[in-house]
């Protein structure tokens, strides 16, 4: 374990359980924020109108035969999340 991780571990270890739970929640929030900020714009749904637009585009793509298999989809998602 590198020094920063050890230091973080030590700080968390000394906290009361209630505070350590809050720290864990905050770390999860930071991870989520990082993923969202690095995700391609077309994967982010901004609001209800944007959701409707993207669903409509998806329906059009399906009707026009512009679809890929589930395996291809999961592979692409895995590649995006790995970056």
PDB file of N, CA, C and O in Angstrom:
ATOM      1  N   UNK A   1       0.863  -1.173   0.000  1.00  0.00           N
ATOM      2  CA  UNK A   1       0.000   0.000   0.000  1.00  0.00           C
ATOM      3  C   UNK A   1       0.909   1.236   0.000  1.00  0.00           C
ATOM      4  O   UNK A   1       1.848   1.326   0.790  1.00  0.00           O
ATOM      5  N   UNK A   2       0.615   2.184  -0.896  1.00  0.00           N
ATOM      6  CA  UNK A   2       1.454   3.380  -0.930  1.00  0.00           C
ATOM      7  C   UNK A   2       1.136   4.302   0.254  1.00  0.00           C
ATOM      8  O   UNK A   2       0.162   4.089   0.976  1.00  0.00           O
ATOM      9  N   UNK A   3       1.967   5.319   0.440  1.00  0.00           N
ATOM     10  CA  UNK A   3       1.864   6.194   1.609  1.00  0.00           C
ATOM     11  C   UNK A   3       0.524   6.904   1.721  1.00  0.00           C
ATOM     12  O   UNK A   3      -0.041   7.004   2.810  1.00  0.00           O
ATOM     13  N   UNK A   4       0.017   7.395   0.600  1.00  0.00           N
ATOM     14  CA  UNK A   4      -1.256   8.120   0.650  1.00  0.00           C
ATOM     15  C   UNK A   4      -2.396   7.204   1.070  1.00  0.00           C
ATOM     16  O   UNK A   4      -3.239   7.583   1.884  1.00  0.00           O
ATOM     17  N   UNK A   5      -2.418   6.012   0.518  1.00  0.00           N
ATOM     18  CA  UNK A   5      -3.482   5.076   0.881  1.00  0.00           C
ATOM     19  C   UNK A   5      -3.366   4.666   2.344  1.00  0.00           C
ATOM     20  O   UNK A   5      -4.371   4.547   3.046  1.00  0.00           O
ATOM     21  N   UNK A   6      -2.150   4.455   2.793  1.00  0.00           N
ATOM     22  CA  UNK A   6      -1.945   4.092   4.196  1.00  0.00           C
ATOM     23  C   UNK A   6      -2.382   5.233   5.106  1.00  0.00           C
ATOM     24  O   UNK A   6      -3.015   5.005   6.137  1.00  0.00           O
ATOM     25  N   UNK A   7      -2.052   6.434   4.731  1.00  0.00           N
ATOM     26  CA  UNK A   7      -2.451   7.612   5.517  1.00  0.00           C
ATOM     27  C   UNK A   7      -3.970   7.729   5.574  1.00  0.00           C
ATOM     28  O   UNK A   7      -4.545   7.974   6.634  1.00  0.00           O
ATOM     29  N   UNK A   8      -4.617   7.549   4.413  1.00  0.00           N
ATOM     30  CA  UNK A   8      -6.082   7.597   4.363  1.00  0.00           C
ATOM     31  C   UNK A   8      -6.679   6.496   5.226  1.00  0.00           C
ATOM     32  O   UNK A   8      -7.627   6.728   5.977  1.00  0.00           O
ATOM     33  N   UNK A   9      -6.129   5.318   5.117  1.00  0.00           N
ATOM     34  CA  UNK A   9      -6.599   4.199   5.931  1.00  0.00           C
ATOM     35  C   UNK A   9      -6.493   4.528   7.422  1.00  0.00           C
ATOM     36  O   UNK A   9      -7.423   4.284   8.190  1.00  0.00           O
ATOM     37  N   UNK A  10      -5.359   5.079   7.813  1.00  0.00           N
ATOM     38  CA  UNK A  10      -5.154   5.419   9.225  1.00  0.00           C
ATOM     39  C   UNK A  10      -6.148   6.467   9.707  1.00  0.00           C
ATOM     40  O   UNK A  10      -6.670   6.365  10.817  1.00  0.00           O
ATOM     41  N   UNK A  11      -6.405   7.458   8.891  1.00  0.00           N
ATOM     42  CA  UNK A  11      -7.369   8.504   9.269  1.00  0.00           C
ATOM     43  C   UNK A  11      -8.758   7.899   9.432  1.00  0.00           C
ATOM     44  O   UNK A  11      -9.449   8.170  10.414  1.00  0.00           O
ATOM     45  N   UNK A  12      -9.159   7.087   8.474  1.00  0.00           N
ATOM     46  CA  UNK A  12     -10.491   6.472   8.536  1.00  0.00           C
ATOM     47  C   UNK A  12     -10.589   5.530   9.731  1.00  0.00           C
ATOM     48  O   UNK A  12     -11.615   5.482  10.409  1.00  0.00           O
ATOM     49  N   UNK A  13      -9.536   4.797   9.979  1.00  0.00           N
ATOM     50  CA  UNK A  13      -9.512   3.845  11.090  1.00  0.00           C
ATOM     51  C   UNK A  13      -9.755   4.541  12.434  1.00  0.00           C
ATOM     52  O   UNK A  13     -10.341   3.948  13.340  1.00  0.00           O
ATOM     53  N   UNK A  14      -9.316   5.772  12.565  1.00  0.00           N
ATOM     54  CA  UNK A  14      -9.450   6.503  13.827  1.00  0.00           C
ATOM     55  C   UNK A  14     -10.819   7.162  13.997  1.00  0.00           C
ATOM     56  O   UNK A  14     -11.156   7.603  15.095  1.00  0.00           O
ATOM     57  N   UNK A  15     -11.602   7.235  12.934  1.00  0.00           N
ATOM     58  CA  UNK A  15     -12.902   7.908  13.004  1.00  0.00           C
ATOM     59  C   UNK A  15     -13.942   7.048  13.703  1.00  0.00           C
ATOM     60  O   UNK A  15     -13.871   5.820  13.662  1.00  0.00           O
ATOM     61  N   UNK A  16     -14.919   7.703  14.353  1.00  0.00           N
ATOM     62  CA  UNK A  16     -16.077   6.954  14.849  1.00  0.00           C
ATOM     63  C   UNK A  16     -16.821   6.336  13.655  1.00  0.00           C
ATOM     64  O   UNK A  16     -16.749   6.858  12.542  1.00  0.00           O
ATOM     65  N   UNK A  17     -17.520   5.249  13.882  1.00  0.00           N
ATOM     66  CA  UNK A  17     -18.174   4.527  12.787  1.00  0.00           C
ATOM     67  C   UNK A  17     -19.101   5.424  11.968  1.00  0.00           C
ATOM     68  O   UNK A  17     -19.137   5.321  10.742  1.00  0.00           O
ATOM     69  N   UNK A  18     -19.843   6.294  12.632  1.00  0.00           N
ATOM     70  CA  UNK A  18     -20.771   7.184  11.919  1.00  0.00           C
ATOM     71  C   UNK A  18     -20.022   8.047  10.900  1.00  0.00           C
ATOM     72  O   UNK A  18     -20.472   8.210   9.766  1.00  0.00           O
ATOM     73  N   UNK A  19     -18.884   8.594  11.312  1.00  0.00           N
ATOM     74  CA  UNK A  19     -18.103   9.425  10.396  1.00  0.00           C
ATOM     75  C   UNK A  19     -17.442   8.596   9.301  1.00  0.00           C
ATOM     76  O   UNK A  19     -17.355   9.044   8.157  1.00  0.00           O
ATOM     77  N   UNK A  20     -16.979   7.405   9.632  1.00  0.00           N
ATOM     78  CA  UNK A  20     -16.355   6.576   8.600  1.00  0.00           C
ATOM     79  C   UNK A  20     -17.375   6.192   7.534  1.00  0.00           C
ATOM     80  O   UNK A  20     -17.023   6.078   6.360  1.00  0.00           O
ATOM     81  N   UNK A  21     -18.634   5.992   7.923  1.00  0.00           N
ATOM     82  CA  UNK A  21     -19.689   5.720   6.936  1.00  0.00           C
ATOM     83  C   UNK A  21     -19.894   6.918   6.012  1.00  0.00           C
ATOM     84  O   UNK A  21     -20.117   6.755   4.812  1.00  0.00           O
ATOM     85  N   UNK A  22     -19.817   8.117   6.577  1.00  0.00           N
ATOM     86  CA  UNK A  22     -19.950   9.318   5.758  1.00  0.00           C
ATOM     87  C   UNK A  22     -18.774   9.457   4.789  1.00  0.00           C
ATOM     88  O   UNK A  22     -18.946   9.886   3.648  1.00  0.00           O
ATOM     89  N   UNK A  23     -17.586   9.092   5.255  1.00  0.00           N
ATOM     90  CA  UNK A  23     -16.403   9.136   4.389  1.00  0.00           C
ATOM     91  C   UNK A  23     -16.578   8.166   3.226  1.00  0.00           C
ATOM     92  O   UNK A  23     -16.275   8.505   2.082  1.00  0.00           O
ATOM     93  N   UNK A  24     -17.063   6.971   3.512  1.00  0.00           N
ATOM     94  CA  UNK A  24     -17.298   5.980   2.453  1.00  0.00           C
ATOM     95  C   UNK A  24     -18.319   6.514   1.456  1.00  0.00           C
ATOM     96  O   UNK A  24     -18.130   6.386   0.247  1.00  0.00           O
ATOM     97  N   UNK A  25     -19.399   7.112   1.954  1.00  0.00           N
ATOM     98  CA  UNK A  25     -20.403   7.700   1.056  1.00  0.00           C
ATOM     99  C   UNK A  25     -19.779   8.771   0.170  1.00  0.00           C
ATOM    100  O   UNK A  25     -20.063   8.841  -1.026  1.00  0.00           O
ATOM    101  N   UNK A  26     -18.935   9.597   0.757  1.00  0.00           N
ATOM    102  CA  UNK A  26     -18.299  10.668  -0.013  1.00  0.00           C
ATOM    103  C   UNK A  26     -17.347  10.105  -1.067  1.00  0.00           C
ATOM    104  O   UNK A  26     -17.293  10.611  -2.188  1.00  0.00           O
ATOM    105  N   UNK A  27     -16.607   9.074  -0.714  1.00  0.00           N
ATOM    106  CA  UNK A  27     -15.701   8.444  -1.683  1.00  0.00           C
ATOM    107  C   UNK A  27     -16.505   7.863  -2.846  1.00  0.00           C
ATOM    108  O   UNK A  27     -16.108   7.997  -4.004  1.00  0.00           O
ATOM    109  N   UNK A  28     -17.626   7.223  -2.545  1.00  0.00           N
ATOM    110  CA  UNK A  28     -18.492   6.686  -3.612  1.00  0.00           C
ATOM    111  C   UNK A  28     -19.006   7.817  -4.502  1.00  0.00           C
ATOM    112  O   UNK A  28     -19.069   7.673  -5.723  1.00  0.00           O
ATOM    113  N   UNK A  29     -19.375   8.944  -3.882  1.00  0.00           N
ATOM    114  CA  UNK A  29     -19.813  10.110  -4.650  1.00  0.00           C
ATOM    115  C   UNK A  29     -18.698  10.604  -5.573  1.00  0.00           C
ATOM    116  O   UNK A  29     -18.944  10.920  -6.737  1.00  0.00           O
ATOM    117  N   UNK A  30     -17.476  10.669  -5.052  1.00  0.00           N
ATOM    118  CA  UNK A  30     -16.342  11.115  -5.865  1.00  0.00           C
ATOM    119  C   UNK A  30     -16.106  10.177  -7.044  1.00  0.00           C
ATOM    120  O   UNK A  30     -15.851  10.634  -8.158  1.00  0.00           O
ATOM    121  N   UNK A  31     -16.190   8.873  -6.809  1.00  0.00           N
ATOM    122  CA  UNK A  31     -16.014   7.905  -7.890  1.00  0.00           C
ATOM    123  C   UNK A  31     -17.087   8.109  -8.964  1.00  0.00           C
ATOM    124  O   UNK A  31     -16.787   8.119 -10.158  1.00  0.00           O
ATOM    125  N   UNK A  32     -18.343   8.271  -8.526  1.00  0.00           N
ATOM    126  CA  UNK A  32     -19.442   8.488  -9.458  1.00  0.00           C
ATOM    127  C   UNK A  32     -19.229   9.776 -10.248  1.00  0.00           C
ATOM    128  O   UNK A  32     -19.408   9.798 -11.466  1.00  0.00           O
ATOM    129  N   UNK A  33     -18.848  10.847  -9.557  1.00  0.00           N
ATOM    130  CA  UNK A  33     -18.614  12.129 -10.228  1.00  0.00           C
ATOM    131  C   UNK A  33     -17.505  12.013 -11.264  1.00  0.00           C
ATOM    132  O   UNK A  33     -17.603  12.589 -12.348  1.00  0.00           O
ATOM    133  N   UNK A  34     -16.461  11.278 -10.938  1.00  0.00           N
ATOM    134  CA  UNK A  34     -15.349  11.088 -11.867  1.00  0.00           C
ATOM    135  C   UNK A  34     -15.809  10.340 -13.113  1.00  0.00           C
ATOM    136  O   UNK A  34     -15.460  10.714 -14.233  1.00  0.00           O
ATOM    137  N   UNK A  35     -16.592   9.282 -12.916  1.00  0.00           N
ATOM    138  CA  UNK A  35     -17.092   8.503 -14.056  1.00  0.00           C
ATOM    139  C   UNK A  35     -17.973   9.377 -14.933  1.00  0.00           C
ATOM    140  O   UNK A  35     -17.832   9.370 -16.156  1.00  0.00           O
ATOM    141  N   UNK A  36     -18.876  10.124 -14.327  1.00  0.00           N
ATOM    142  CA  UNK A  36     -19.790  10.983 -15.088  1.00  0.00           C
ATOM    143  C   UNK A  36     -19.020  12.056 -15.842  1.00  0.00           C
ATOM    144  O   UNK A  36     -19.325  12.322 -17.005  1.00  0.00           O
ATOM    145  N   UNK A  37     -18.039  12.673 -15.218  1.00  0.00           N
ATOM    146  CA  UNK A  37     -17.307  13.757 -15.875  1.00  0.00           C
ATOM    147  C   UNK A  37     -16.438  13.252 -17.016  1.00  0.00           C
ATOM    148  O   UNK A  37     -16.057  14.031 -17.890  1.00  0.00           O
ATOM    149  N   UNK A  38     -16.116  11.958 -17.025  1.00  0.00           N
ATOM    150  CA  UNK A  38     -15.277  11.396 -18.087  1.00  0.00           C
ATOM    151  C   UNK A  38     -16.061  10.575 -19.106  1.00  0.00           C
ATOM    152  O   UNK A  38     -15.485  10.054 -20.061  1.00  0.00           O
ATOM    153  N   UNK A  39     -17.363  10.459 -18.906  1.00  0.00           N
ATOM    154  CA  UNK A  39     -18.192   9.691 -19.840  1.00  0.00           C
ATOM    155  C   UNK A  39     -18.463  10.506 -21.101  1.00  0.00           C
ATOM    156  O   UNK A  39     -18.527  11.735 -21.051  1.00  0.00           O
ATOM    157  N   UNK A  40     -18.621   9.825 -22.221  1.00  0.00           N
ATOM    158  CA  UNK A  40     -18.979  10.547 -23.455  1.00  0.00           C
ATOM    159  C   UNK A  40     -20.305  11.293 -23.275  1.00  0.00           C
ATOM    160  O   UNK A  40     -21.227  10.791 -22.633  1.00  0.00           O
ATOM    161  N   UNK A  41     -20.386  12.477 -23.842  1.00  0.00           N
ATOM    162  CA  UNK A  41     -21.576  13.331 -23.675  1.00  0.00           C
ATOM    163  C   UNK A  41     -22.861  12.618 -24.086  1.00  0.00           C
ATOM    164  O   UNK A  41     -23.916  12.835 -23.489  1.00  0.00           O
ATOM    165  N   UNK A  42     -22.769  11.757 -25.119  1.00  0.00           N
ATOM    166  CA  UNK A  42     -23.987  11.099 -25.604  1.00  0.00           C
ATOM    167  C   UNK A  42     -24.536  10.070 -24.611  1.00  0.00           C
ATOM    168  O   UNK A  42     -25.668   9.613 -24.766  1.00  0.00           O
ATOM    169  N   UNK A  43     -23.757   9.703 -23.604  1.00  0.00           N
ATOM    170  CA  UNK A  43     -24.232   8.759 -22.596  1.00  0.00           C
ATOM    171  C   UNK A  43     -24.847   9.442 -21.381  1.00  0.00           C
ATOM    172  O   UNK A  43     -25.473   8.784 -20.549  1.00  0.00           O
ATOM    173  N   UNK A  44     -24.674  10.747 -21.274  1.00  0.00           N
ATOM    174  CA  UNK A  44     -25.188  11.483 -20.122  1.00  0.00           C
ATOM    175  C   UNK A  44     -26.580  12.016 -20.441  1.00  0.00           C
ATOM    176  O   UNK A  44     -26.792  12.653 -21.473  1.00  0.00           O
ATOM    177  N   UNK A  45     -27.519  11.748 -19.547  1.00  0.00           N
ATOM    178  CA  UNK A  45     -28.887  12.255 -19.697  1.00  0.00           C
ATOM    179  C   UNK A  45     -29.014  13.467 -18.790  1.00  0.00           C
ATOM    180  O   UNK A  45     -28.917  13.360 -17.568  1.00  0.00           O
ATOM    181  N   UNK A  46     -29.237  14.635 -19.414  1.00  0.00           N
ATOM    182  CA  UNK A  46     -29.250  15.896 -18.664  1.00  0.00           C
ATOM    183  C   UNK A  46     -30.570  16.165 -17.959  1.00  0.00           C
ATOM    184  O   UNK A  46     -30.598  16.656 -16.830  1.00  0.00           O
ATOM    185  N   UNK A  47     -31.670  15.834 -18.645  1.00  0.00           N
ATOM    186  CA  UNK A  47     -32.987  16.117 -18.089  1.00  0.00           C
ATOM    187  C   UNK A  47     -34.019  15.258 -18.823  1.00  0.00           C
ATOM    188  O   UNK A  47     -33.662  14.443 -19.674  1.00  0.00           O
ATOM    189  N   UNK A  48     -35.299  15.443 -18.491  1.00  0.00           N
ATOM    190  CA  UNK A  48     -36.365  14.636 -19.106  1.00  0.00           C
ATOM    191  C   UNK A  48     -36.433  14.825 -20.617  1.00  0.00           C
ATOM    192  O   UNK A  48     -36.661  13.872 -21.363  1.00  0.00           O
ATOM    193  N   UNK A  49     -36.232  16.063 -21.060  1.00  0.00           N
ATOM    194  CA  UNK A  49     -36.283  16.329 -22.500  1.00  0.00           C
ATOM    195  C   UNK A  49     -35.150  15.595 -23.223  1.00  0.00           C
ATOM    196  O   UNK A  49     -35.360  15.014 -24.287  1.00  0.00           O
ATOM    197  N   UNK A  50     -33.970  15.626 -22.648  1.00  0.00           N
ATOM    198  CA  UNK A  50     -32.826  14.930 -23.227  1.00  0.00           C
ATOM    199  C   UNK A  50     -33.078  13.417 -23.248  1.00  0.00           C
ATOM    200  O   UNK A  50     -32.728  12.743 -24.217  1.00  0.00           O
ATOM    201  N   UNK A  51     -33.685  12.887 -22.180  1.00  0.00           N
ATOM    202  CA  UNK A  51     -34.022  11.464 -22.131  1.00  0.00           C
ATOM    203  C   UNK A  51     -34.990  11.105 -23.252  1.00  0.00           C
ATOM    204  O   UNK A  51     -34.786  10.117 -23.957  1.00  0.00           O
ATOM    205  N   UNK A  52     -36.042  11.902 -23.419  1.00  0.00           N
ATOM    206  CA  UNK A  52     -37.017  11.642 -24.502  1.00  0.00           C
ATOM    207  C   UNK A  52     -36.336  11.666 -25.869  1.00  0.00           C
ATOM    208  O   UNK A  52     -36.605  10.822 -26.723  1.00  0.00           O
ATOM    209  N   UNK A  53     -35.455  12.638 -26.063  1.00  0.00           N
ATOM    210  CA  UNK A  53     -34.740  12.764 -27.338  1.00  0.00           C
ATOM    211  C   UNK A  53     -33.895  11.519 -27.605  1.00  0.00           C
ATOM    212  O   UNK A  53     -33.915  10.972 -28.708  1.00  0.00           O
ATOM    213  N   UNK A  54     -33.162  11.082 -26.601  1.00  0.00           N
ATOM    214  CA  UNK A  54     -32.279   9.929 -26.779  1.00  0.00           C
ATOM    215  C   UNK A  54     -33.076   8.639 -26.973  1.00  0.00           C
ATOM    216  O   UNK A  54     -32.670   7.778 -27.754  1.00  0.00           O
ATOM    217  N   UNK A  55     -34.184   8.497 -26.287  1.00  0.00           N
ATOM    218  CA  UNK A  55     -35.037   7.331 -26.501  1.00  0.00           C
ATOM    219  C   UNK A  55     -35.581   7.350 -27.920  1.00  0.00           C
ATOM    220  O   UNK A  55     -35.606   6.318 -28.591  1.00  0.00           O
ATOM    221  N   UNK A  56     -36.018   8.520 -28.382  1.00  0.00           N
ATOM    222  CA  UNK A  56     -36.512   8.650 -29.761  1.00  0.00           C
ATOM    223  C   UNK A  56     -35.451   8.288 -30.781  1.00  0.00           C
ATOM    224  O   UNK A  56     -35.728   7.596 -31.761  1.00  0.00           O
ATOM    225  N   UNK A  57     -34.236   8.758 -30.546  1.00  0.00           N
ATOM    226  CA  UNK A  57     -33.134   8.424 -31.453  1.00  0.00           C
ATOM    227  C   UNK A  57     -32.870   6.920 -31.437  1.00  0.00           C
ATOM    228  O   UNK A  57     -32.595   6.320 -32.476  1.00  0.00           O
ATOM    229  N   UNK A  58     -32.954   6.321 -30.260  1.00  0.00           N
ATOM    230  CA  UNK A  58     -32.749   4.876 -30.153  1.00  0.00           C
ATOM    231  C   UNK A  58     -33.803   4.099 -30.899  1.00  0.00           C
ATOM    232  O   UNK A  58     -33.499   3.107 -31.561  1.00  0.00           O
ATOM    233  N   UNK A  59     -35.047   4.544 -30.798  1.00  0.00           N
ATOM    234  CA  UNK A  59     -36.140   3.885 -31.523  1.00  0.00           C
ATOM    235  C   UNK A  59     -35.918   4.016 -33.022  1.00  0.00           C
ATOM    236  O   UNK A  59     -36.094   3.049 -33.764  1.00  0.00           O
ATOM    237  N   UNK A  60     -35.531   5.214 -33.475  1.00  0.00           N
ATOM    238  CA  UNK A  60     -35.243   5.423 -34.901  1.00  0.00           C
ATOM    239  C   UNK A  60     -34.104   4.526 -35.368  1.00  0.00           C
ATOM    240  O   UNK A  60     -34.192   3.905 -36.427  1.00  0.00           O
ATOM    241  N   UNK A  61     -33.043   4.456 -34.585  1.00  0.00           N
ATOM    242  CA  UNK A  61     -31.915   3.588 -34.944  1.00  0.00           C
ATOM    243  C   UNK A  61     -32.362   2.133 -35.068  1.00  0.00           C
ATOM    244  O   UNK A  61     -31.949   1.426 -35.987  1.00  0.00           O
ATOM    245  N   UNK A  62     -33.203   1.692 -34.143  1.00  0.00           N
ATOM    246  CA  UNK A  62     -33.706   0.321 -34.191  1.00  0.00           C
ATOM    247  C   UNK A  62     -34.526   0.095 -35.455  1.00  0.00           C
ATOM    248  O   UNK A  62     -34.361  -0.913 -36.141  1.00  0.00           O
ATOM    249  N   UNK A  63     -35.409   1.039 -35.755  1.00  0.00           N
ATOM    250  CA  UNK A  63     -36.236   0.921 -36.958  1.00  0.00           C
ATOM    251  C   UNK A  63     -35.395   0.923 -38.232  1.00  0.00           C
ATOM    252  O   UNK A  63     -35.768   0.289 -39.220  1.00  0.00           O
ATOM    253  N   UNK A  64     -34.256   1.636 -38.219  1.00  0.00           N
ATOM    254  CA  UNK A  64     -33.385   1.716 -39.391  1.00  0.00           C
ATOM    255  C   UNK A  64     -32.329   0.610 -39.417  1.00  0.00           C
ATOM    256  O   UNK A  64     -31.472   0.593 -40.300  1.00  0.00           O
ATOM    257  N   UNK A  65     -32.388  -0.306 -38.459  1.00  0.00           N
ATOM    258  CA  UNK A  65     -31.452  -1.419 -38.438  1.00  0.00           C
ATOM    259  C   UNK A  65     -30.076  -1.074 -37.911  1.00  0.00           C
ATOM    260  O   UNK A  65     -29.137  -1.853 -38.075  1.00  0.00           O
ATOM    261  N   UNK A  66     -29.942   0.083 -37.279  1.00  0.00           N
ATOM    262  CA  UNK A  66     -28.646   0.497 -36.721  1.00  0.00           C
ATOM    263  C   UNK A  66     -28.545   0.013 -35.271  1.00  0.00           C
ATOM    264  O   UNK A  66     -28.611   0.810 -34.334  1.00  0.00           O
ATOM    265  N   UNK A  67     -28.388  -1.275 -35.105  1.00  0.00           N
ATOM    266  CA  UNK A  67     -28.308  -1.848 -33.763  1.00  0.00           C
ATOM    267  C   UNK A  67     -27.089  -2.758 -33.669  1.00  0.00           C
ATOM    268  O   UNK A  67     -26.526  -3.172 -34.682  1.00  0.00           O
ATOM    269  N   UNK A  68     -26.699  -3.057 -32.450  1.00  0.00           N
ATOM    270  CA  UNK A  68     -25.606  -4.004 -32.243  1.00  0.00           C
ATOM    271  C   UNK A  68     -26.057  -5.031 -31.207  1.00  0.00           C
ATOM    272  O   UNK A  68     -27.060  -4.839 -30.519  1.00  0.00           O
ATOM    273  N   UNK A  69     -25.311  -6.110 -31.110  1.00  0.00           N
ATOM    274  CA  UNK A  69     -25.674  -7.175 -30.183  1.00  0.00           C
ATOM    275  C   UNK A  69     -25.412  -6.738 -28.740  1.00  0.00           C
ATOM    276  O   UNK A  69     -24.704  -5.763 -28.488  1.00  0.00           O
ATOM    277  N   UNK A  70     -25.986  -7.465 -27.821  1.00  0.00           N
ATOM    278  CA  UNK A  70     -25.764  -7.207 -26.395  1.00  0.00           C
ATOM    279  C   UNK A  70     -24.273  -7.344 -26.070  1.00  0.00           C
ATOM    280  O   UNK A  70     -23.717  -6.543 -25.319  1.00  0.00           O
ATOM    281  N   UNK A  71     -23.636  -8.363 -26.642  1.00  0.00           N
ATOM    282  CA  UNK A  71     -22.215  -8.583 -26.390  1.00  0.00           C
ATOM    283  C   UNK A  71     -21.390  -7.385 -26.853  1.00  0.00           C
ATOM    284  O   UNK A  71     -20.485  -6.940 -26.147  1.00  0.00           O
ATOM    285  N   UNK A  72     -21.704  -6.862 -28.043  1.00  0.00           N
ATOM    286  CA  UNK A  72     -20.993  -5.680 -28.553  1.00  0.00           C
ATOM    287  C   UNK A  72     -21.221  -4.475 -27.644  1.00  0.00           C
ATOM    288  O   UNK A  72     -20.304  -3.696 -27.386  1.00  0.00           O
ATOM    289  N   UNK A  73     -22.433  -4.336 -27.172  1.00  0.00           N
ATOM    290  CA  UNK A  73     -22.776  -3.215 -26.297  1.00  0.00           C
ATOM    291  C   UNK A  73     -21.981  -3.275 -25.001  1.00  0.00           C
ATOM    292  O   UNK A  73     -21.384  -2.281 -24.588  1.00  0.00           O
ATOM    293  N   UNK A  74     -21.974  -4.446 -24.358  1.00  0.00           N
ATOM    294  CA  UNK A  74     -21.240  -4.578 -23.103  1.00  0.00           C
ATOM    295  C   UNK A  74     -19.740  -4.419 -23.301  1.00  0.00           C
ATOM    296  O   UNK A  74     -19.061  -3.871 -22.433  1.00  0.00           O
ATOM    297  N   UNK A  75     -19.216  -4.884 -24.419  1.00  0.00           N
ATOM    298  CA  UNK A  75     -17.804  -4.704 -24.705  1.00  0.00           C
ATOM    299  C   UNK A  75     -17.463  -3.227 -24.846  1.00  0.00           C
ATOM    300  O   UNK A  75     -16.442  -2.767 -24.334  1.00  0.00           O
ATOM    301  N   UNK A  76     -18.330  -2.477 -25.549  1.00  0.00           N
ATOM    302  CA  UNK A  76     -18.098  -1.038 -25.720  1.00  0.00           C
ATOM    303  C   UNK A  76     -18.179  -0.307 -24.380  1.00  0.00           C
ATOM    304  O   UNK A  76     -17.367   0.576 -24.103  1.00  0.00           O
ATOM    305  N   UNK A  77     -19.154  -0.671 -23.551  1.00  0.00           N
ATOM    306  CA  UNK A  77     -19.282  -0.047 -22.233  1.00  0.00           C
ATOM    307  C   UNK A  77     -18.056  -0.345 -21.385  1.00  0.00           C
ATOM    308  O   UNK A  77     -17.535   0.537 -20.702  1.00  0.00           O
ATOM    309  N   UNK A  78     -17.595  -1.596 -21.432  1.00  0.00           N
ATOM    310  CA  UNK A  78     -16.407  -1.975 -20.675  1.00  0.00           C
ATOM    311  C   UNK A  78     -15.193  -1.165 -21.111  1.00  0.00           C
ATOM    312  O   UNK A  78     -14.396  -0.735 -20.277  1.00  0.00           O
ATOM    313  N   UNK A  79     -15.053  -0.958 -22.405  1.00  0.00           N
ATOM    314  CA  UNK A  79     -13.923  -0.167 -22.931  1.00  0.00           C
ATOM    315  C   UNK A  79     -14.024   1.277 -22.483  1.00  0.00           C
ATOM    316  O   UNK A  79     -13.014   1.886 -22.128  1.00  0.00           O
ATOM    317  N   UNK A  80     -15.235   1.841 -22.494  1.00  0.00           N
ATOM    318  CA  UNK A  80     -15.421   3.232 -22.076  1.00  0.00           C
ATOM    319  C   UNK A  80     -15.069   3.394 -20.595  1.00  0.00           C
ATOM    320  O   UNK A  80     -14.390   4.347 -20.214  1.00  0.00           O
ATOM    321  N   UNK A  81     -15.536   2.455 -19.761  1.00  0.00           N
ATOM    322  CA  UNK A  81     -15.285   2.560 -18.326  1.00  0.00           C
ATOM    323  C   UNK A  81     -13.830   2.299 -17.968  1.00  0.00           C
ATOM    324  O   UNK A  81     -13.358   2.744 -16.921  1.00  0.00           O
ATOM    325  N   UNK A  82     -13.123   1.586 -18.821  1.00  0.00           N
ATOM    326  CA  UNK A  82     -11.705   1.297 -18.556  1.00  0.00           C
ATOM    327  C   UNK A  82     -10.822   2.519 -18.760  1.00  0.00           C
ATOM    328  O   UNK A  82      -9.714   2.581 -18.227  1.00  0.00           O
ATOM    329  N   UNK A  83     -11.306   3.495 -19.530  1.00  0.00           N
ATOM    330  CA  UNK A  83     -10.504   4.705 -19.807  1.00  0.00           C
ATOM    331  C   UNK A  83     -10.594   5.707 -18.727  1.00  0.00           C
ATOM    332  O   UNK A  83      -9.978   6.769 -18.817  1.00  0.00           O
TER     333      UNK A  83
END
